[in-house]
């Protein structure tokens, strides 16, 4: 039995319907040729179930037309267009930005509504900060990310450790600028790296009463200058900040002690302006009015024959040893082995604001400043002999009484103070404090780290943007506004950071353009038009044939 003309007509109708749908997709692609982050789609056709007919040679099949088999989204990378906005972001890779509805916060800071629970995904990175400080999409959804762990950054900075990636803390949250100002930060770490000329001569006269601290012994905060110019070989300064953001200048003095078997020992002293020394002794004596005002730390550095730092010592005053008598002159017995920071650097205290119970390292309110000369030991200083004060290291043969780091546990940084036969100079100096500042700009690096730059010159890392990837991109549900939602077919988005796996990197000041190929779409339009015309011709031809059949009865 054959297939009737009606089936032929319906085959043509199916072709009209299928090509109409394809033309709709082509039109959608062309209309979005300039839409940020748009991904083009295509229609794939499949044939309808065939009919079985009898033939002279047996059974055979005849097709019944066509239908839409699937729509396939092309998620290939679009081109990157440069913009002038640092919050215009593009992903070079397979990831999607994550966004959620904004939480509603009352004037008293309480949470009114956390928004809907839906998570949205987008490739369109045309973001802006709204009036509430949220980083939002063009439709007002809030971009998601992690807060940067400032404590870990500070610890790494203090230890001189280079982190492989920016640390984050907590769970994914709204990216929001909580404040447009940067509060002042007190200096807690100072790095001073110098080269000390090995050919320098000893400036201070040293004998059996002051061999390892002859330079420091000449300090007198009640005089101007407090350190005589004839007492030291070299000095350098670094600006630091107190908790209110006021600046103070630290001066580090150096003088050669001895050369023995090619190895040199140098004395150093860390000082400040005596008038700015806010420390107060346990008996009420203000250090700013004494000879020891401004003297914060003393110690020694030892270098091997190649000029590399091999060990060091550091001494500070404790509250139990500071009184009007010991502060009237340099008293070696009042200088004890210094404490070290968690990172292993020796610490001193400068109580700029004369805070109560905060003038010495053994007082609970003190703010310690770690000194990085290029060497550290988390185990602290050890004593081979002596009583742990400078009084036991006065003679040249008392070097064994100097506090030192244990050779098995000390660490020498890749950059450290050196002792070469070139002019003494400061190689590098830095500190981690700053005064208050106002937000002047934001930036996003390739790792998706959003940073704020403030008027005080400080750049603070604030957030790490969250990037999602999917196992089955074709399963994503497009809901308009350049947004997608996850489905069972796509699977839940795997949350990553930029430059992790296939998430891709983030480009700031760029937007991803539509990946629609206009030339291809025009060709597809012509082909689809011809397909539509051919199917319409099938219908008109069948109509003519049916007319002929109807006329047979006349």
C-alpha positions as CSV (number, residue, x, y, z in Angstrom):
1,X,0.0,0.0,0.0
2,X,1.4,3.4,-1.0
3,X,1.5,6.7,0.9
4,X,-1.2,9.2,0.0
5,X,-0.8,12.7,-1.3
6,X,-2.0,14.0,2.1
7,X,1.2,12.6,3.7
8,X,3.2,14.4,1.0
9,X,1.5,17.7,1.9
10,X,2.2,17.2,5.6
11,X,5.8,16.5,4.9
12,X,6.0,19.9,3.3
13,X,4.2,21.4,6.2
14,X,6.7,19.9,8.6
15,X,9.5,21.5,6.5
16,X,7.8,24.9,6.8
17,X,7.5,24.6,10.5
18,X,11.0,23.4,11.0
19,X,12.6,26.1,8.8
20,X,10.4,28.7,10.4
21,X,11.8,27.7,13.8
22,X,15.3,27.8,12.4
23,X,14.7,31.3,10.9
24,X,13.5,32.4,14.4
25,X,16.9,31.2,15.8
26,X,18.8,33.0,13.1
27,X,16.9,36.2,13.7
28,X,17.6,35.9,17.4
29,X,21.3,35.5,16.7
30,X,21.4,38.4,14.4
31,X,19.5,40.7,16.7
32,X,22.0,39.9,19.5
33,X,25.1,40.4,17.4
34,X,26.1,43.3,19.7
35,X,24.8,41.9,23.0
36,X,27.5,41.6,25.6
37,X,28.4,38.0,26.4
38,X,25.7,36.6,24.1
39,X,26.1,33.0,23.0
40,X,24.6,32.1,19.6
41,X,22.4,29.0,19.1
42,X,21.7,26.8,16.1
43,X,18.8,24.4,15.3
44,X,19.5,20.8,14.4
45,X,16.9,18.9,12.4
46,X,15.9,15.2,12.6
47,X,13.6,13.3,10.3
48,X,10.2,12.1,11.4
49,X,9.3,8.4,11.8
50,X,9.1,6.8,8.4
51,X,6.1,4.9,7.0
52,X,6.4,1.4,5.8
53,X,5.1,0.5,2.4
54,X,4.9,-2.6,0.3
55,X,7.0,-2.8,-2.9
56,X,7.6,-5.4,-5.6
57,X,10.8,-6.4,-3.7
58,X,9.2,-6.4,-0.3
59,X,8.7,-3.8,2.4
60,X,10.4,-0.4,2.2
61,X,10.3,2.9,4.2
62,X,9.3,6.4,3.1
63,X,10.0,9.5,5.2
64,X,7.2,11.7,6.5
65,X,9.1,15.0,6.9
66,X,11.3,16.8,9.4
67,X,11.1,18.1,12.9
68,X,13.4,20.2,15.2
69,X,15.8,17.8,16.9
70,X,17.6,20.1,19.3
71,X,18.9,23.6,19.9
72,X,22.6,23.8,20.5
73,X,24.2,26.8,22.2
74,X,27.7,27.8,21.0
75,X,29.6,28.6,24.3
76,X,32.9,29.4,22.5
77,X,34.8,32.4,23.6
78,X,33.6,35.8,22.2
79,X,36.0,38.6,21.4
80,X,37.2,41.0,24.1
81,X,36.3,44.7,23.7
82,X,38.3,47.3,25.6
83,X,36.4,49.7,27.8
84,X,37.2,52.6,30.2
85,X,35.6,51.0,33.3
86,X,37.7,48.9,35.7
87,X,34.5,47.0,36.7
88,X,33.9,45.9,33.1
89,X,35.1,42.3,33.3
90,X,35.5,39.5,30.8
91,X,36.3,35.8,31.4
92,X,38.8,34.2,29.1
93,X,37.9,30.6,29.7
94,X,34.8,28.4,30.4
95,X,33.6,30.0,33.7
96,X,30.6,32.2,34.5
97,X,30.3,35.0,37.0
98,X,27.9,34.3,39.8
99,X,25.1,36.7,40.9
100,X,22.2,36.7,43.4
101,X,19.4,38.9,44.3
102,X,20.5,41.7,46.7
103,X,19.9,41.2,50.4
104,X,17.7,43.9,52.1
105,X,19.4,45.5,55.0
106,X,17.6,47.8,57.5
107,X,19.0,51.1,58.7
108,X,20.1,49.5,61.9
109,X,22.1,46.9,60.0
110,X,19.7,44.0,60.6
111,X,18.9,41.6,57.7
112,X,15.3,42.2,56.4
113,X,15.5,39.8,53.4
114,X,18.2,37.6,51.9
115,X,16.6,37.8,48.5
116,X,15.5,34.7,46.5
117,X,17.6,31.6,46.8
118,X,18.2,31.4,43.0
119,X,21.8,31.5,41.8
120,X,22.3,33.1,38.4
121,X,25.2,32.8,36.1
122,X,26.4,35.2,33.4
123,X,29.2,35.9,30.9
124,X,28.3,39.5,30.7
125,X,30.6,41.4,33.0
126,X,29.3,44.9,32.6
127,X,29.2,45.5,36.4
128,X,28.9,48.7,38.4
129,X,28.8,49.6,42.1
130,X,25.3,50.8,43.1
131,X,24.5,53.5,45.7
132,X,24.7,50.9,48.5
133,X,28.2,49.8,47.5
134,X,27.2,46.5,45.9
135,X,28.9,45.3,42.7
136,X,25.8,44.6,40.5
137,X,24.9,43.4,37.1
138,X,22.8,45.6,34.7
139,X,19.6,44.1,36.2
140,X,20.6,44.8,39.8
141,X,21.8,41.3,40.8
142,X,24.8,41.3,43.2
143,X,28.0,39.7,42.0
144,X,29.3,37.0,44.4
145,X,32.8,36.4,45.8
146,X,34.9,35.7,48.9
147,X,36.3,38.2,51.3
148,X,40.1,38.4,51.3
149,X,41.8,37.2,54.5
150,X,43.6,40.3,55.7
151,X,45.1,38.6,58.7
152,X,46.9,36.1,56.6
153,X,48.1,38.8,54.2
154,X,49.5,40.8,57.1
155,X,51.2,37.7,58.6
156,X,52.8,36.9,55.2
157,X,53.9,40.5,54.8
158,X,55.4,40.4,58.3
159,X,57.3,37.2,57.6
160,X,58.4,38.2,54.1
161,X,56.6,35.2,52.7
162,X,55.3,35.3,49.2
163,X,51.9,33.6,48.9
164,X,51.1,31.6,45.8
165,X,47.6,33.0,45.8
166,X,45.6,35.5,47.7
167,X,44.0,33.9,50.9
168,X,40.2,34.1,51.3
169,X,38.0,33.6,54.3
170,X,34.4,32.6,55.0
171,X,31.8,31.5,52.4
172,X,30.7,33.1,49.2
173,X,29.0,36.4,49.9
174,X,27.8,39.6,48.2
175,X,30.7,41.8,46.8
176,X,30.1,45.0,48.7
177,X,32.3,48.0,49.6
178,X,31.4,48.4,53.3
179,X,33.4,51.6,53.6
180,X,34.9,54.0,51.1
181,X,37.7,54.9,53.4
182,X,40.8,53.0,54.7
183,X,41.4,53.4,58.4
184,X,44.8,54.1,59.6
185,X,47.0,51.1,60.4
186,X,49.8,51.1,62.9
187,X,53.1,49.7,61.7
188,X,53.7,46.2,63.0
189,X,56.5,45.2,60.7
190,X,59.6,47.0,59.4
191,X,62.1,45.7,56.8
192,X,65.5,47.4,56.5
193,X,68.0,45.7,54.2
194,X,71.3,47.3,53.7
195,X,74.8,46.6,52.4
196,X,77.4,47.4,55.0
197,X,80.8,48.2,53.5
198,X,83.2,45.5,54.7
199,X,86.1,48.0,54.2
200,X,84.6,50.5,56.7
201,X,86.6,51.3,59.8
202,X,85.2,51.1,63.3
203,X,84.0,54.5,64.4
204,X,83.2,54.0,68.0
205,X,86.1,53.2,70.5
206,X,85.6,49.7,71.9
207,X,87.2,48.2,75.0
208,X,86.5,45.5,77.6
209,X,83.7,47.6,79.1
210,X,81.5,48.1,76.0
211,X,82.9,46.0,73.1
212,X,79.6,45.0,71.5
213,X,77.6,48.1,72.3
214,X,80.0,51.0,72.2
215,X,78.0,52.9,69.6
216,X,74.6,52.4,71.4
217,X,76.3,53.5,74.6
218,X,76.9,57.0,73.1
219,X,73.2,57.6,72.6
220,X,71.8,60.4,74.7
221,X,68.2,61.4,74.0
222,X,68.5,64.5,76.1
223,X,71.1,65.9,73.6
224,X,70.8,67.1,70.0
225,X,71.8,65.1,68.0
226,X,71.2,62.1,70.3
227,X,73.7,60.0,68.4
228,X,77.1,61.7,67.7
229,X,78.1,61.7,64.1
230,X,81.4,60.1,65.1
231,X,79.8,57.1,66.7
232,X,78.6,55.2,63.6
233,X,79.6,54.2,60.1
234,X,76.2,54.3,58.4
235,X,72.6,55.1,59.1
236,X,69.3,54.8,57.3
237,X,65.7,55.9,58.0
238,X,62.2,54.5,57.4
239,X,58.9,56.2,58.1
240,X,56.4,54.3,60.2
241,X,52.9,55.0,61.5
242,X,51.0,54.9,64.8
243,X,47.5,53.7,65.3
244,X,46.1,57.1,64.5
245,X,48.0,57.3,61.2
246,X,50.6,59.9,62.4
247,X,54.0,59.3,60.9
248,X,57.3,58.8,62.8
249,X,60.8,58.3,61.6
250,X,62.9,55.3,62.7
251,X,66.6,55.7,62.3
252,X,68.9,52.6,62.2
253,X,72.6,53.2,63.0
254,X,75.4,50.7,62.1
255,X,79.0,50.5,63.1
256,X,81.6,47.8,62.6
257,X,82.7,45.9,65.7
258,X,85.4,43.5,64.5
259,X,86.9,41.4,61.7
260,X,87.9,37.9,62.7
261,X,89.1,35.2,60.2
262,X,87.4,37.1,57.4
263,X,84.1,37.2,59.3
264,X,82.7,40.6,60.5
265,X,80.4,41.6,63.3
266,X,78.5,44.8,63.2
267,X,76.5,46.6,65.9
268,X,73.1,48.2,65.1
269,X,70.7,50.4,67.0
270,X,67.0,51.2,66.2
271,X,66.0,54.6,67.4
272,X,63.3,57.3,67.0
273,X,63.0,61.0,67.8
274,X,63.3,61.1,71.6
275,X,60.6,63.7,71.8
276,X,58.1,61.3,70.1
277,X,59.0,58.4,72.5
278,X,55.8,57.9,74.5
279,X,57.0,55.1,76.7
280,X,56.6,55.4,80.4
281,X,58.6,53.4,83.0
282,X,57.0,51.5,85.8
283,X,58.0,54.3,88.2
284,X,56.3,56.9,86.1
285,X,59.4,58.2,84.4
286,X,58.7,59.4,80.8
287,X,61.4,58.1,78.5
288,X,61.2,61.2,76.3
289,X,62.9,63.2,79.1
290,X,65.7,60.8,79.7
291,X,69.0,59.8,78.1
292,X,67.4,56.6,76.8
293,X,64.4,58.3,75.2
294,X,64.2,57.1,71.6
295,X,66.5,54.1,72.0
296,X,64.3,51.1,71.0
297,X,66.5,48.2,70.2
298,X,70.2,47.3,70.0
299,X,72.0,44.3,68.7
300,X,74.6,42.7,66.5
301,X,74.8,41.1,63.1
302,X,77.5,38.6,62.1
303,X,78.5,38.0,58.5
304,X,80.6,35.1,57.0
305,X,83.6,35.6,54.8
306,X,81.5,35.9,51.8
307,X,79.5,38.8,53.2
308,X,76.3,36.8,53.9
309,X,74.4,37.2,57.1
310,X,75.1,34.2,59.4
311,X,73.6,35.2,62.7
312,X,72.3,38.1,64.8
313,X,71.3,39.3,68.3
314,X,68.7,41.7,69.5
315,X,68.1,43.4,72.9
316,X,65.3,45.6,74.3
317,X,64.4,47.0,77.7
318,X,61.7,45.2,79.8
319,X,59.5,47.1,82.2
320,X,61.2,45.5,85.2
321,X,64.5,47.1,84.2
322,X,63.3,50.5,83.3
323,X,63.3,53.2,85.9
324,X,64.7,56.7,86.5
325,X,68.1,55.4,87.4
326,X,68.6,52.9,84.5
327,X,67.2,55.4,82.0
328,X,69.6,58.2,83.0
329,X,72.4,56.6,81.0
330,X,72.9,53.5,78.9
331,X,72.8,50.7,81.4
332,X,73.8,47.3,79.8
333,X,72.2,45.2,82.5
334,X,68.8,46.7,81.7
335,X,68.9,45.4,78.1
336,X,67.5,41.9,77.8
337,X,67.2,39.5,74.9
338,X,64.4,40.6,72.6
339,X,61.2,38.6,71.9
340,X,60.5,37.5,68.4
341,X,57.2,37.7,66.4
342,X,55.2,34.7,65.2
343,X,57.3,34.9,62.0
344,X,60.6,34.8,64.0
345,X,61.7,38.4,63.7
346,X,63.0,40.3,66.7
347,X,60.5,42.8,68.1
348,X,60.7,46.2,69.8
349,X,58.0,48.5,71.2
350,X,57.4,52.2,70.4
351,X,54.5,53.5,72.5
352,X,53.9,56.6,70.4
353,X,50.6,57.5,72.1
354,X,51.7,56.8,75.7
355,X,49.1,54.2,76.1
356,X,48.8,52.7,79.6
357,X,50.7,49.5,80.3
358,X,52.0,49.4,76.7
359,X,55.6,50.7,76.8
360,X,57.5,47.4,76.9
361,X,57.2,44.0,75.4
362,X,56.3,42.4,78.7
363,X,53.2,44.6,79.1
364,X,49.9,43.4,77.9
365,X,48.9,46.5,76.0
366,X,52.1,46.9,74.0
367,X,52.1,47.1,70.2
368,X,55.2,45.3,69.0
369,X,57.0,46.1,65.7
370,X,58.9,43.3,64.1
371,X,62.3,44.1,62.6
372,X,63.3,42.3,59.4
373,X,67.0,42.6,58.7
374,X,66.9,39.4,56.6
375,X,67.0,36.7,59.2
376,X,64.4,35.0,61.4
377,X,63.9,32.1,63.8
378,X,60.5,31.2,65.2
379,X,62.2,29.4,68.1
380,X,63.6,32.8,69.2
381,X,67.0,33.6,70.5
382,X,69.1,31.1,72.5
383,X,71.8,31.8,75.1
384,X,75.0,29.8,75.2
385,X,76.3,31.6,78.3
386,X,75.8,34.8,80.2
387,X,72.8,36.2,81.9
388,X,70.8,37.3,78.8
389,X,71.7,41.0,79.1
390,X,74.3,43.2,77.5
391,X,76.2,43.3,80.7
392,X,77.7,39.9,79.9
393,X,79.0,40.8,76.5
394,X,81.2,43.8,77.2
395,X,84.5,42.2,76.4
396,X,85.9,41.1,73.0
397,X,86.2,37.6,74.2
398,X,82.6,37.4,75.3
399,X,81.0,36.9,71.8
400,X,79.8,33.5,73.0
401,X,77.6,35.3,75.5
402,X,75.7,37.1,72.7
403,X,72.2,35.9,72.1
404,X,71.9,34.2,68.8
405,X,69.6,32.1,66.6
406,X,70.2,28.4,66.6
407,X,71.9,27.4,63.3
408,X,69.6,24.5,62.9
409,X,66.4,26.6,63.0
410,X,67.3,30.1,61.7
411,X,66.2,31.2,58.3
412,X,68.0,33.6,56.0
413,X,65.7,35.3,53.6
414,X,66.5,35.5,49.9
415,X,67.2,39.1,50.4
416,X,69.0,40.1,53.5
417,X,71.5,42.6,54.9
418,X,74.9,42.0,53.3
419,X,78.6,42.8,54.0
420,X,80.4,43.5,50.7
421,X,83.3,45.7,49.8
422,X,81.1,48.4,48.3
423,X,79.8,51.6,49.8
424,X,77.2,51.2,52.5
425,X,73.7,51.8,51.2
426,X,70.1,50.9,51.8
427,X,69.1,48.2,49.4
428,X,65.4,48.0,50.4
429,X,63.2,49.3,53.2
430,X,59.5,49.0,53.8
431,X,56.8,48.9,56.5
432,X,53.2,47.9,56.6
433,X,51.5,50.9,58.3
434,X,49.7,53.8,56.7
435,X,47.6,56.8,57.4
436,X,43.8,57.0,56.8
437,X,42.7,57.4,53.2
438,X,39.7,57.6,50.9
439,X,38.8,55.2,48.2
440,X,40.0,56.6,44.9
441,X,39.7,53.6,42.5
442,X,39.1,49.9,42.2
443,X,40.8,47.3,40.1
444,X,40.4,43.6,39.3
445,X,43.4,41.5,38.4
446,X,43.5,38.3,36.3
447,X,43.0,36.2,39.4
448,X,39.7,37.9,40.0
449,X,41.0,39.8,43.0
450,X,39.1,43.1,43.5
451,X,41.3,45.7,45.1
452,X,40.7,49.2,46.4
453,X,43.3,52.0,45.9
454,X,43.1,54.8,48.5
455,X,44.3,58.3,48.6
456,X,47.0,57.3,51.0
457,X,48.6,55.3,48.3
458,X,47.6,52.0,49.8
459,X,46.1,49.2,47.7
460,X,44.0,46.7,49.7
461,X,42.8,43.4,48.3
462,X,39.1,43.2,49.2
463,X,37.4,40.3,47.4
464,X,38.1,37.3,45.2
465,X,35.3,36.9,42.6
466,X,33.6,33.5,42.4
467,X,33.6,31.7,39.0
468,X,31.4,28.7,38.2
469,X,32.0,26.0,35.7
470,X,29.6,23.2,34.5
471,X,30.0,19.7,33.3
472,X,27.2,20.1,30.7
473,X,26.9,23.6,29.4
474,X,24.1,22.6,27.0
475,X,21.9,21.9,30.0
476,X,21.9,25.5,31.2
477,X,18.7,27.4,31.2
478,X,18.8,30.8,29.5
479,X,16.3,33.1,31.2
480,X,17.1,36.4,29.4
481,X,19.0,39.4,30.6
482,X,22.2,37.6,29.8
483,X,21.5,35.2,32.7
484,X,21.5,31.4,33.0
485,X,20.3,29.1,35.8
486,X,21.5,25.6,36.5
487,X,19.3,22.6,35.8
488,X,19.5,18.9,36.5
489,X,20.9,18.4,33.0
490,X,23.7,21.0,33.5
491,X,24.4,19.9,37.1
492,X,25.2,22.3,39.9
493,X,27.9,24.9,39.1
494,X,31.3,24.0,40.5
495,X,32.5,27.1,42.3
496,X,36.1,28.1,41.6
497,X,38.4,31.0,41.6
498,X,39.8,32.5,38.4
499,X,42.8,30.7,36.9
500,X,41.7,27.5,38.6
501,X,41.0,24.5,36.3
502,X,39.0,25.6,33.3
503,X,37.4,28.6,35.0
504,X,39.7,31.0,33.0
505,X,41.2,34.3,33.9
506,X,39.5,37.6,34.4
507,X,40.3,40.7,32.2
508,X,39.5,44.1,33.7
509,X,38.5,47.0,31.4
510,X,37.2,44.5,28.9
511,X,33.8,43.1,27.9
512,X,33.2,39.8,26.1
513,X,31.4,40.5,22.8
514,X,28.7,38.3,21.3
515,X,30.1,35.3,19.5
516,X,27.6,35.5,16.7
517,X,29.3,35.2,13.3
518,X,27.2,37.5,11.2
519,X,28.5,36.2,7.8
520,X,27.5,32.6,8.8
521,X,24.1,33.7,9.9
522,X,23.5,35.4,6.6
523,X,24.5,32.3,4.7
524,X,22.2,30.2,7.0
525,X,19.4,32.6,6.4
526,X,19.7,32.1,2.6
527,X,19.8,28.4,3.0
528,X,16.8,28.4,5.4
529,X,14.9,30.7,3.1
530,X,15.5,28.3,0.2
531,X,14.5,25.3,2.3
532,X,11.2,27.1,3.3
533,X,10.5,27.9,-0.4
534,X,11.2,24.3,-1.4
535,X,8.7,23.0,1.2
536,X,6.1,25.5,0.2
537,X,6.6,24.3,-3.4
538,X,5.9,20.8,-2.2
539,X,2.6,21.9,-0.8
540,X,1.5,23.8,-3.9
541,X,2.6,20.9,-6.1
542,X,0.5,18.4,-4.1
543,X,-2.4,20.9,-4.2
544,X,-2.2,20.9,-8.0
545,X,-2.1,17.1,-8.0
546,X,-5.1,16.9,-5.8
547,X,-7.0,19.3,-8.1
548,X,-6.2,17.0,-11.0
549,X,-7.7,14.1,-9.1
550,X,-10.8,16.0,-8.2
551,X,-11.3,16.9,-11.9
552,X,-11.2,13.2,-13.0
553,X,-14.9,12.8,-12.1
554,X,-16.0,15.5,-14.6
